[in-house]
Amino acid sequence: MPGIRIFPTNAPKDVKGNFIIYYRKSTEWQKDLSGFVKNQSINYIINVMGESYEEMYNMREAVEGLLRDMISAYIGENDEILVNDVELNNIGEIHEFHLGLYRGIVDFVVFI
């Protein structure tokens, strides 16, 4: 999303405007009878922060669209990781009064 700042785990204290924060909530390695296999399921949380409800909503919808488009796509620096599936667990919205921002929350799992 051009022009939208994206931060891992948290945003700097003085950030204003629209931005996105993401973090990895958990990783689960798959196993078979011979031990661990290459496949993983990785749970992420994305927080979409908007100055208005409409801005947050539009950014959140764009994030959801990107996630849907990831299914069966190759990702990574060299397109070496196949995304087998994406599961949207929970979508939420709240107003952060102390920040004066609207927060869209996207909780999802990527299966690789």
Backbone atoms as SQL, in Angstrom:
CREATE TABLE atoms (id INTEGER PRIMARY KEY, chain TEXT, resi INTEGER, resn TEXT, atom TEXT, x REAL, y REAL, z REAL);
INSERT INTO atoms VALUES
  (1, 'A', 1, 'MET', 'N', 0.849, -1.177, 0.000),
  (2, 'A', 1, 'MET', 'CA', 0.000, 0.000, 0.000),
  (3, 'A', 1, 'MET', 'C', 0.895, 1.240, 0.000),
  (4, 'A', 2, 'PRO', 'N', 1.040, 1.855, -1.151),
  (5, 'A', 2, 'PRO', 'CA', 1.920, 3.017, -1.281),
  (6, 'A', 2, 'PRO', 'C', 1.564, 4.134, -0.307),
  (7, 'A', 3, 'GLY', 'N', 2.582, 4.697, 0.316),
  (8, 'A', 3, 'GLY', 'CA', 2.391, 5.830, 1.211),
  (9, 'A', 3, 'GLY', 'C', 1.989, 5.471, 2.629),
  (10, 'A', 4, 'ILE', 'N', 1.704, 4.222, 2.911),
  (11, 'A', 4, 'ILE', 'CA', 1.319, 3.806, 4.264),
  (12, 'A', 4, 'ILE', 'C', 2.551, 3.257, 4.966),
  (13, 'A', 5, 'ARG', 'N', 2.864, 3.805, 6.109),
  (14, 'A', 5, 'ARG', 'CA', 4.010, 3.329, 6.878),
  (15, 'A', 5, 'ARG', 'C', 3.653, 2.028, 7.590),
  (16, 'A', 6, 'ILE', 'N', 4.594, 1.088, 7.600),
  (17, 'A', 6, 'ILE', 'CA', 4.375, -0.227, 8.198),
  (18, 'A', 6, 'ILE', 'C', 5.493, -0.486, 9.201),
  (19, 'A', 7, 'PHE', 'N', 5.101, -0.886, 10.417),
  (20, 'A', 7, 'PHE', 'CA', 6.060, -1.114, 11.493),
  (21, 'A', 7, 'PHE', 'C', 5.888, -2.521, 12.078),
  (22, 'A', 8, 'PRO', 'N', 7.006, -3.193, 12.383),
  (23, 'A', 8, 'PRO', 'CA', 6.908, -4.474, 13.089),
  (24, 'A', 8, 'PRO', 'C', 6.749, -4.228, 14.592),
  (25, 'A', 9, 'THR', 'N', 5.904, -4.931, 15.238),
  (26, 'A', 9, 'THR', 'CA', 5.615, -4.971, 16.677),
  (27, 'A', 9, 'THR', 'C', 5.025, -3.704, 17.278),
  (28, 'A', 10, 'ASN', 'N', 5.566, -2.515, 16.983),
  (29, 'A', 10, 'ASN', 'CA', 4.974, -1.291, 17.518),
  (30, 'A', 10, 'ASN', 'C', 5.450, -0.096, 16.685),
  (31, 'A', 11, 'ALA', 'N', 4.721, 0.994, 16.787),
  (32, 'A', 11, 'ALA', 'CA', 5.071, 2.219, 16.065),
  (33, 'A', 11, 'ALA', 'C', 5.825, 3.150, 17.008),
  (34, 'A', 12, 'PRO', 'N', 6.719, 3.965, 16.466),
  (35, 'A', 12, 'PRO', 'CA', 7.375, 4.971, 17.305),
  (36, 'A', 12, 'PRO', 'C', 6.346, 5.895, 17.952),
  (37, 'A', 13, 'LYS', 'N', 6.696, 6.439, 19.072),
  (38, 'A', 13, 'LYS', 'CA', 5.780, 7.248, 19.868),
  (39, 'A', 13, 'LYS', 'C', 5.232, 8.469, 19.133),
  (40, 'A', 14, 'ASP', 'N', 6.016, 9.089, 18.285),
  (41, 'A', 14, 'ASP', 'CA', 5.617, 10.338, 17.651),
  (42, 'A', 14, 'ASP', 'C', 4.957, 10.174, 16.281),
  (43, 'A', 15, 'VAL', 'N', 4.587, 8.951, 15.902),
  (44, 'A', 15, 'VAL', 'CA', 3.997, 8.703, 14.582),
  (45, 'A', 15, 'VAL', 'C', 2.588, 9.286, 14.529),
  (46, 'A', 16, 'LYS', 'N', 2.318, 10.019, 13.480),
  (47, 'A', 16, 'LYS', 'CA', 0.990, 10.581, 13.237),
  (48, 'A', 16, 'LYS', 'C', 0.456, 10.032, 11.925),
  (49, 'A', 17, 'GLY', 'N', -0.828, 10.178, 11.712),
  (50, 'A', 17, 'GLY', 'CA', -1.423, 9.764, 10.448),
  (51, 'A', 17, 'GLY', 'C', -1.752, 8.290, 10.396),
  (52, 'A', 18, 'ASN', 'N', -1.916, 7.787, 9.184),
  (53, 'A', 18, 'ASN', 'CA', -2.304, 6.398, 8.962),
  (54, 'A', 18, 'ASN', 'C', -1.064, 5.509, 8.911),
  (55, 'A', 19, 'PHE', 'N', -1.141, 4.358, 9.563),
  (56, 'A', 19, 'PHE', 'CA', -0.026, 3.424, 9.543),
  (57, 'A', 19, 'PHE', 'C', -0.517, 2.033, 9.920),
  (58, 'A', 20, 'ILE', 'N', 0.356, 1.059, 9.749),
  (59, 'A', 20, 'ILE', 'CA', 0.041, -0.342, 10.036),
  (60, 'A', 20, 'ILE', 'C', 1.121, -0.911, 10.953),
  (61, 'A', 21, 'ILE', 'N', 0.690, -1.698, 11.918),
  (62, 'A', 21, 'ILE', 'CA', 1.590, -2.424, 12.814),
  (63, 'A', 21, 'ILE', 'C', 1.283, -3.907, 12.658),
  (64, 'A', 22, 'TYR', 'N', 2.311, -4.729, 12.568),
  (65, 'A', 22, 'TYR', 'CA', 2.089, -6.172, 12.485),
  (66, 'A', 22, 'TYR', 'C', 3.001, -6.891, 13.466),
  (67, 'A', 23, 'TYR', 'N', 2.575, -8.046, 13.926),
  (68, 'A', 23, 'TYR', 'CA', 3.454, -8.901, 14.725),
  (69, 'A', 23, 'TYR', 'C', 3.035, -10.350, 14.605),
  (70, 'A', 24, 'ARG', 'N', 4.032, -11.216, 14.779),
  (71, 'A', 24, 'ARG', 'CA', 3.806, -12.659, 14.749),
  (72, 'A', 24, 'ARG', 'C', 3.345, -13.085, 16.132),
  (73, 'A', 25, 'LYS', 'N', 2.162, -13.641, 16.195),
  (74, 'A', 25, 'LYS', 'CA', 1.581, -14.075, 17.465),
  (75, 'A', 25, 'LYS', 'C', 2.099, -15.455, 17.859),
  (76, 'A', 26, 'SER', 'N', 2.209, -16.366, 16.880),
  (77, 'A', 26, 'SER', 'CA', 2.692, -17.711, 17.178),
  (78, 'A', 26, 'SER', 'C', 3.076, -18.427, 15.888),
  (79, 'A', 27, 'THR', 'N', 3.889, -19.468, 16.032),
  (80, 'A', 27, 'THR', 'CA', 4.280, -20.333, 14.921),
  (81, 'A', 27, 'THR', 'C', 4.111, -21.775, 15.361),
  (82, 'A', 28, 'GLU', 'N', 3.490, -22.554, 14.510),
  (83, 'A', 28, 'GLU', 'CA', 3.287, -23.972, 14.809),
  (84, 'A', 28, 'GLU', 'C', 3.915, -24.793, 13.684),
  (85, 'A', 29, 'TRP', 'N', 4.896, -25.612, 14.041),
  (86, 'A', 29, 'TRP', 'CA', 5.541, -26.489, 13.060),
  (87, 'A', 29, 'TRP', 'C', 4.742, -27.764, 12.924),
  (88, 'A', 30, 'GLN', 'N', 4.617, -28.244, 11.707),
  (89, 'A', 30, 'GLN', 'CA', 3.884, -29.491, 11.441),
  (90, 'A', 30, 'GLN', 'C', 4.823, -30.681, 11.607),
  (91, 'A', 31, 'LYS', 'N', 4.267, -31.821, 12.007),
  (92, 'A', 31, 'LYS', 'CA', 5.049, -33.049, 12.180),
  (93, 'A', 31, 'LYS', 'C', 4.324, -34.208, 11.519),
  (94, 'A', 32, 'ASP', 'N', 5.112, -35.181, 11.119),
  (95, 'A', 32, 'ASP', 'CA', 4.551, -36.459, 10.713),
  (96, 'A', 32, 'ASP', 'C', 5.288, -37.531, 11.514),
  (97, 'A', 33, 'LEU', 'N', 5.136, -38.798, 11.168),
  (98, 'A', 33, 'LEU', 'CA', 5.745, -39.876, 11.951),
  (99, 'A', 33, 'LEU', 'C', 7.265, -39.824, 11.974),
  (100, 'A', 34, 'SER', 'N', 7.873, -39.182, 10.987),
  (101, 'A', 34, 'SER', 'CA', 9.338, -39.097, 10.949),
  (102, 'A', 34, 'SER', 'C', 9.873, -37.846, 11.647),
  (103, 'A', 35, 'GLY', 'N', 9.014, -36.967, 12.120),
  (104, 'A', 35, 'GLY', 'CA', 9.446, -35.766, 12.821),
  (105, 'A', 35, 'GLY', 'C', 8.876, -34.508, 12.192),
  (106, 'A', 36, 'PHE', 'N', 9.579, -33.395, 12.408),
  (107, 'A', 36, 'PHE', 'CA', 9.124, -32.112, 11.875),
  (108, 'A', 36, 'PHE', 'C', 9.266, -32.093, 10.356),
  (109, 'A', 37, 'VAL', 'N', 8.285, -31.481, 9.715),
  (110, 'A', 37, 'VAL', 'CA', 8.322, -31.305, 8.269),
  (111, 'A', 37, 'VAL', 'C', 8.433, -29.809, 7.991),
  (112, 'A', 38, 'LYS', 'N', 8.597, -29.454, 6.740),
  (113, 'A', 38, 'LYS', 'CA', 8.816, -28.062, 6.354),
  (114, 'A', 38, 'LYS', 'C', 7.612, -27.163, 6.629),
  (115, 'A', 39, 'ASN', 'N', 6.411, -27.697, 6.601),
  (116, 'A', 39, 'ASN', 'CA', 5.196, -26.889, 6.706),
  (117, 'A', 39, 'ASN', 'C', 5.045, -26.254, 8.083),
  (118, 'A', 40, 'GLN', 'N', 4.500, -25.032, 8.060),
  (119, 'A', 40, 'GLN', 'CA', 4.241, -24.278, 9.278),
  (120, 'A', 40, 'GLN', 'C', 2.890, -23.575, 9.169),
  (121, 'A', 41, 'SER', 'N', 2.322, -23.264, 10.318),
  (122, 'A', 41, 'SER', 'CA', 1.205, -22.332, 10.361),
  (123, 'A', 41, 'SER', 'C', 1.649, -21.183, 11.264),
  (124, 'A', 42, 'ILE', 'N', 1.544, -19.963, 10.732),
  (125, 'A', 42, 'ILE', 'CA', 2.043, -18.783, 11.438),
  (126, 'A', 42, 'ILE', 'C', 0.877, -17.825, 11.647),
  (127, 'A', 43, 'ASN', 'N', 0.639, -17.480, 12.907),
  (128, 'A', 43, 'ASN', 'CA', -0.462, -16.588, 13.265),
  (129, 'A', 43, 'ASN', 'C', 0.065, -15.169, 13.420),
  (130, 'A', 44, 'TYR', 'N', -0.548, -14.238, 12.699),
  (131, 'A', 44, 'TYR', 'CA', -0.177, -12.825, 12.745),
  (132, 'A', 44, 'TYR', 'C', -1.362, -11.985, 13.187),
  (133, 'A', 45, 'ILE', 'N', -1.035, -10.827, 13.743),
  (134, 'A', 45, 'ILE', 'CA', -2.023, -9.795, 14.037),
  (135, 'A', 45, 'ILE', 'C', -1.578, -8.533, 13.303),
  (136, 'A', 46, 'ILE', 'N', -2.493, -7.921, 12.563),
  (137, 'A', 46, 'ILE', 'CA', -2.227, -6.641, 11.913),
  (138, 'A', 46, 'ILE', 'C', -3.170, -5.615, 12.522),
  (139, 'A', 47, 'ASN', 'N', -2.591, -4.495, 12.949),
  (140, 'A', 47, 'ASN', 'CA', -3.361, -3.363, 13.448),
  (141, 'A', 47, 'ASN', 'C', -3.268, -2.248, 12.417),
  (142, 'A', 48, 'VAL', 'N', -4.397, -1.870, 11.871),
  (143, 'A', 48, 'VAL', 'CA', -4.481, -0.811, 10.865),
  (144, 'A', 48, 'VAL', 'C', -4.968, 0.439, 11.586),
  (145, 'A', 49, 'MET', 'N', -4.137, 1.471, 11.608),
  (146, 'A', 49, 'MET', 'CA', -4.451, 2.684, 12.356),
  (147, 'A', 49, 'MET', 'C', -4.797, 3.805, 11.382),
  (148, 'A', 50, 'GLY', 'N', -5.988, 4.383, 11.547),
  (149, 'A', 50, 'GLY', 'CA', -6.441, 5.451, 10.661),
  (150, 'A', 50, 'GLY', 'C', -6.908, 6.668, 11.423),
  (151, 'A', 51, 'GLU', 'N', -6.686, 7.835, 10.836),
  (152, 'A', 51, 'GLU', 'CA', -7.135, 9.076, 11.472),
  (153, 'A', 51, 'GLU', 'C', -8.645, 9.207, 11.431),
  (154, 'A', 52, 'SER', 'N', -9.300, 8.573, 10.457),
  (155, 'A', 52, 'SER', 'CA', -10.759, 8.565, 10.401),
  (156, 'A', 52, 'SER', 'C', -11.214, 7.109, 10.266),
  (157, 'A', 53, 'TYR', 'N', -12.479, 6.896, 10.576),
  (158, 'A', 53, 'TYR', 'CA', -13.025, 5.543, 10.429),
  (159, 'A', 53, 'TYR', 'C', -12.930, 5.083, 8.983),
  (160, 'A', 54, 'GLU', 'N', -13.248, 5.975, 8.052),
  (161, 'A', 54, 'GLU', 'CA', -13.227, 5.617, 6.632),
  (162, 'A', 54, 'GLU', 'C', -11.823, 5.223, 6.166),
  (163, 'A', 55, 'GLU', 'N', -10.813, 5.967, 6.599),
  (164, 'A', 55, 'GLU', 'CA', -9.432, 5.629, 6.223),
  (165, 'A', 55, 'GLU', 'C', -9.033, 4.279, 6.786),
  (166, 'A', 56, 'MET', 'N', -9.343, 4.023, 8.057),
  (167, 'A', 56, 'MET', 'CA', -9.032, 2.739, 8.671),
  (168, 'A', 56, 'MET', 'C', -9.754, 1.617, 7.942),
  (169, 'A', 57, 'TYR', 'N', -11.029, 1.808, 7.671),
  (170, 'A', 57, 'TYR', 'CA', -11.836, 0.785, 7.020),
  (171, 'A', 57, 'TYR', 'C', -11.274, 0.435, 5.641),
  (172, 'A', 58, 'ASN', 'N', -10.931, 1.451, 4.862),
  (173, 'A', 58, 'ASN', 'CA', -10.394, 1.214, 3.519),
  (174, 'A', 58, 'ASN', 'C', -9.052, 0.494, 3.575),
  (175, 'A', 59, 'MET', 'N', -8.200, 0.868, 4.508),
  (176, 'A', 59, 'MET', 'CA', -6.911, 0.173, 4.651),
  (177, 'A', 59, 'MET', 'C', -7.120, -1.271, 5.103),
  (178, 'A', 60, 'ARG', 'N', -8.034, -1.469, 6.053),
  (179, 'A', 60, 'ARG', 'CA', -8.304, -2.819, 6.544),
  (180, 'A', 60, 'ARG', 'C', -8.847, -3.695, 5.427),
  (181, 'A', 61, 'GLU', 'N', -9.751, -3.162, 4.621),
  (182, 'A', 61, 'GLU', 'CA', -10.288, -3.917, 3.484),
  (183, 'A', 61, 'GLU', 'C', -9.170, -4.272, 2.495),
  (184, 'A', 62, 'ALA', 'N', -8.242, -3.355, 2.271),
  (185, 'A', 62, 'ALA', 'CA', -7.120, -3.623, 1.369),
  (186, 'A', 62, 'ALA', 'C', -6.233, -4.735, 1.925),
  (187, 'A', 63, 'VAL', 'N', -6.000, -4.728, 3.237),
  (188, 'A', 63, 'VAL', 'CA', -5.212, -5.791, 3.875),
  (189, 'A', 63, 'VAL', 'C', -5.912, -7.136, 3.693),
  (190, 'A', 64, 'GLU', 'N', -7.212, -7.175, 3.939),
  (191, 'A', 64, 'GLU', 'CA', -7.953, -8.427, 3.769),
  (192, 'A', 64, 'GLU', 'C', -7.872, -8.925, 2.328),
  (193, 'A', 65, 'GLY', 'N', -7.968, -8.024, 1.365),
  (194, 'A', 65, 'GLY', 'CA', -7.853, -8.403, -0.041),
  (195, 'A', 65, 'GLY', 'C', -6.480, -8.976, -0.364),
  (196, 'A', 66, 'LEU', 'N', -5.427, -8.350, 0.165),
  (197, 'A', 66, 'LEU', 'CA', -4.070, -8.867, -0.044),
  (198, 'A', 66, 'LEU', 'C', -3.920, -10.273, 0.536),
  (199, 'A', 67, 'LEU', 'N', -4.507, -10.482, 1.706),
  (200, 'A', 67, 'LEU', 'CA', -4.424, -11.804, 2.336),
  (201, 'A', 67, 'LEU', 'C', -5.154, -12.858, 1.493),
  (202, 'A', 68, 'ARG', 'N', -6.310, -12.520, 0.975),
  (203, 'A', 68, 'ARG', 'CA', -7.047, -13.464, 0.122),
  (204, 'A', 68, 'ARG', 'C', -6.250, -13.798, -1.140),
  (205, 'A', 69, 'ASP', 'N', -5.558, -12.799, -1.688),
  (206, 'A', 69, 'ASP', 'CA', -4.769, -12.999, -2.897),
  (207, 'A', 69, 'ASP', 'C', -3.493, -13.804, -2.654),
  (208, 'A', 70, 'MET', 'N', -3.090, -13.962, -1.403),
  (209, 'A', 70, 'MET', 'CA', -1.874, -14.715, -1.090),
  (210, 'A', 70, 'MET', 'C', -2.046, -16.224, -1.247),
  (211, 'A', 71, 'ILE', 'N', -3.271, -16.716, -1.206),
  (212, 'A', 71, 'ILE', 'CA', -3.499, -18.157, -1.276),
  (213, 'A', 71, 'ILE', 'C', -2.970, -18.687, -2.596),
  (214, 'A', 72, 'SER', 'N', -2.138, -19.709, -2.513),
  (215, 'A', 72, 'SER', 'CA', -1.482, -20.361, -3.658),
  (216, 'A', 72, 'SER', 'C', -0.445, -19.470, -4.343),
  (217, 'A', 73, 'ALA', 'N', -0.006, -18.411, -3.685),
  (218, 'A', 73, 'ALA', 'CA', 1.013, -17.530, -4.245),
  (219, 'A', 73, 'ALA', 'C', 2.375, -17.861, -3.637),
  (220, 'A', 74, 'TYR', 'N', 3.420, -17.542, -4.366),
  (221, 'A', 74, 'TYR', 'CA', 4.783, -17.663, -3.858),
  (222, 'A', 74, 'TYR', 'C', 5.208, -16.315, -3.307),
  (223, 'A', 75, 'ILE', 'N', 5.811, -16.335, -2.105),
  (224, 'A', 75, 'ILE', 'CA', 6.240, -15.105, -1.447),
  (225, 'A', 75, 'ILE', 'C', 7.690, -15.253, -1.011),
  (226, 'A', 76, 'GLY', 'N', 8.252, -14.189, -0.479),
  (227, 'A', 76, 'GLY', 'CA', 9.634, -14.190, -0.011),
  (228, 'A', 76, 'GLY', 'C', 10.517, -13.429, -0.973),
  (229, 'A', 77, 'GLU', 'N', 11.758, -13.199, -0.567),
  (230, 'A', 77, 'GLU', 'CA', 12.692, -12.437, -1.393),
  (231, 'A', 77, 'GLU', 'C', 12.855, -13.036, -2.780),
  (232, 'A', 78, 'ASN', 'N', 12.888, -14.355, -2.864),
  (233, 'A', 78, 'ASN', 'CA', 13.085, -15.037, -4.150),
  (234, 'A', 78, 'ASN', 'C', 11.872, -15.862, -4.552),
  (235, 'A', 79, 'ASP', 'N', 10.709, -15.514, -4.026),
  (236, 'A', 79, 'ASP', 'CA', 9.478, -16.259, -4.306),
  (237, 'A', 79, 'ASP', 'C', 9.655, -17.752, -4.049),
  (238, 'A', 80, 'GLU', 'N', 10.325, -18.078, -2.943),
  (239, 'A', 80, 'GLU', 'CA', 10.610, -19.475, -2.639),
  (240, 'A', 80, 'GLU', 'C', 9.625, -20.116, -1.663),
  (241, 'A', 81, 'ILE', 'N', 8.678, -19.363, -1.130),
  (242, 'A', 81, 'ILE', 'CA', 7.741, -19.881, -0.131),
  (243, 'A', 81, 'ILE', 'C', 6.340, -19.919, -0.736),
  (244, 'A', 82, 'LEU', 'N', 5.738, -21.102, -0.765),
  (245, 'A', 82, 'LEU', 'CA', 4.373, -21.260, -1.260),
  (246, 'A', 82, 'LEU', 'C', 3.391, -21.097, -0.112),
  (247, 'A', 83, 'VAL', 'N', 2.430, -20.201, -0.273),
  (248, 'A', 83, 'VAL', 'CA', 1.361, -20.041, 0.714),
  (249, 'A', 83, 'VAL', 'C', 0.262, -21.034, 0.343),
  (250, 'A', 84, 'ASN', 'N', 0.110, -22.061, 1.158),
  (251, 'A', 84, 'ASN', 'CA', -0.904, -23.079, 0.893),
  (252, 'A', 84, 'ASN', 'C', -2.315, -22.574, 1.183),
  (253, 'A', 85, 'ASP', 'N', -2.435, -21.775, 2.242),
  (254, 'A', 85, 'ASP', 'CA', -3.759, -21.281, 2.616),
  (255, 'A', 85, 'ASP', 'C', -3.598, -20.107, 3.562),
  (256, 'A', 86, 'VAL', 'N', -4.637, -19.306, 3.695),
  (257, 'A', 86, 'VAL', 'CA', -4.722, -18.212, 4.652),
  (258, 'A', 86, 'VAL', 'C', -6.071, -18.317, 5.326),
  (259, 'A', 87, 'GLU', 'N', -6.070, -18.218, 6.635),
  (260, 'A', 87, 'GLU', 'CA', -7.317, -18.296, 7.397),
  (261, 'A', 87, 'GLU', 'C', -7.500, -16.996, 8.163),
  (262, 'A', 88, 'LEU', 'N', -8.581, -16.275, 7.884),
  (263, 'A', 88, 'LEU', 'CA', -8.902, -15.070, 8.631),
  (264, 'A', 88, 'LEU', 'C', -9.665, -15.478, 9.886),
  (265, 'A', 89, 'ASN', 'N', -9.068, -15.263, 11.046),
  (266, 'A', 89, 'ASN', 'CA', -9.676, -15.690, 12.308),
  (267, 'A', 89, 'ASN', 'C', -10.672, -14.683, 12.858),
  (268, 'A', 90, 'ASN', 'N', -10.256, -13.422, 12.864),
  (269, 'A', 90, 'ASN', 'CA', -11.079, -12.424, 13.525),
  (270, 'A', 90, 'ASN', 'C', -10.775, -11.052, 12.934),
  (271, 'A', 91, 'ILE', 'N', -11.797, -10.285, 12.693),
  (272, 'A', 91, 'ILE', 'CA', -11.672, -8.909, 12.223),
  (273, 'A', 91, 'ILE', 'C', -12.383, -8.034, 13.248),
  (274, 'A', 92, 'GLY', 'N', -11.706, -7.014, 13.728),
  (275, 'A', 92, 'GLY', 'CA', -12.312, -6.152, 14.733),
  (276, 'A', 92, 'GLY', 'C', -12.030, -4.688, 14.457),
  (277, 'A', 93, 'GLU', 'N', -12.759, -3.828, 15.142),
  (278, 'A', 93, 'GLU', 'CA', -12.599, -2.385, 15.007),
  (279, 'A', 93, 'GLU', 'C', -12.832, -1.737, 16.367),
  (280, 'A', 94, 'ILE', 'N', -11.976, -0.782, 16.699),
  (281, 'A', 94, 'ILE', 'CA', -12.182, -0.002, 17.917),
  (282, 'A', 94, 'ILE', 'C', -11.684, 1.417, 17.685),
  (283, 'A', 95, 'HIS', 'N', -12.133, 2.329, 18.515),
  (284, 'A', 95, 'HIS', 'CA', -11.614, 3.698, 18.483),
  (285, 'A', 95, 'HIS', 'C', -10.696, 3.862, 19.681),
  (286, 'A', 96, 'GLU', 'N', -9.474, 4.300, 19.414),
  (287, 'A', 96, 'GLU', 'CA', -8.490, 4.533, 20.470),
  (288, 'A', 96, 'GLU', 'C', -8.562, 6.003, 20.873),
  (289, 'A', 97, 'PHE', 'N', -9.337, 6.286, 21.936),
  (290, 'A', 97, 'PHE', 'CA', -9.570, 7.668, 22.336),
  (291, 'A', 97, 'PHE', 'C', -8.274, 8.382, 22.719),
  (292, 'A', 98, 'HIS', 'N', -7.392, 7.692, 23.454),
  (293, 'A', 98, 'HIS', 'CA', -6.151, 8.336, 23.897),
  (294, 'A', 98, 'HIS', 'C', -5.191, 8.619, 22.733),
  (295, 'A', 99, 'LEU', 'N', -5.307, 7.896, 21.627),
  (296, 'A', 99, 'LEU', 'CA', -4.487, 8.154, 20.442),
  (297, 'A', 99, 'LEU', 'C', -5.200, 9.021, 19.413),
  (298, 'A', 100, 'GLY', 'N', -6.522, 9.098, 19.518),
  (299, 'A', 100, 'GLY', 'CA', -7.306, 9.822, 18.538),
  (300, 'A', 100, 'GLY', 'C', -7.320, 9.135, 17.181),
  (301, 'A', 101, 'LEU', 'N', -7.227, 7.795, 17.180),
  (302, 'A', 101, 'LEU', 'CA', -7.172, 7.000, 15.951),
  (303, 'A', 101, 'LEU', 'C', -8.188, 5.864, 16.000),
  (304, 'A', 102, 'TYR', 'N', -8.539, 5.399, 14.825),
  (305, 'A', 102, 'TYR', 'CA', -9.374, 4.211, 14.699),
  (306, 'A', 102, 'TYR', 'C', -8.469, 3.028, 14.393),
  (307, 'A', 103, 'ARG', 'N', -8.728, 1.900, 15.063),
  (308, 'A', 103, 'ARG', 'CA', -7.905, 0.706, 14.897),
  (309, 'A', 103, 'ARG', 'C', -8.739, -0.412, 14.271),
  (310, 'A', 104, 'GLY', 'N', -8.243, -0.945, 13.170),
  (311, 'A', 104, 'GLY', 'CA', -8.805, -2.148, 12.575),
  (312, 'A', 104, 'GLY', 'C', -7.869, -3.302, 12.885),
  (313, 'A', 105, 'ILE', 'N', -8.408, -4.399, 13.361),
  (314, 'A', 105, 'ILE', 'CA', -7.592, -5.540, 13.792),
  (315, 'A', 105, 'ILE', 'C', -7.882, -6.725, 12.881),
  (316, 'A', 106, 'VAL', 'N', -6.817, -7.300, 12.327),
  (317, 'A', 106, 'VAL', 'CA', -6.941, -8.464, 11.457),
  (318, 'A', 106, 'VAL', 'C', -6.067, -9.568, 12.047),
  (319, 'A', 107, 'ASP', 'N', -6.703, -10.619, 12.511),
  (320, 'A', 107, 'ASP', 'CA', -6.036, -11.778, 13.092),
  (321, 'A', 107, 'ASP', 'C', -6.121, -12.899, 12.051),
  (322, 'A', 108, 'PHE', 'N', -4.971, -13.422, 11.624),
  (323, 'A', 108, 'PHE', 'CA', -4.993, -14.431, 10.552),
  (324, 'A', 108, 'PHE', 'C', -3.856, -15.417, 10.705),
  (325, 'A', 109, 'VAL', 'N', -4.009, -16.550, 10.017),
  (326, 'A', 109, 'VAL', 'CA', -2.989, -17.599, 9.995),
  (327, 'A', 109, 'VAL', 'C', -2.576, -17.841, 8.542),
  (328, 'A', 110, 'VAL', 'N', -1.265, -17.932, 8.329),
  (329, 'A', 110, 'VAL', 'CA', -0.717, -18.280, 7.020),
  (330, 'A', 110, 'VAL', 'C', -0.188, -19.701, 7.116),
  (331, 'A', 111, 'PHE', 'N', -0.608, -20.561, 6.195),
  (332, 'A', 111, 'PHE', 'CA', -0.149, -21.947, 6.145),
  (333, 'A', 111, 'PHE', 'C', 0.846, -22.083, 4.997),
  (334, 'A', 112, 'ILE', 'N', 2.105, -22.406, 5.346),
  (335, 'A', 112, 'ILE', 'CA', 3.134, -22.576, 4.321),
  (336, 'A', 112, 'ILE', 'C', 3.745, -23.973, 4.405);
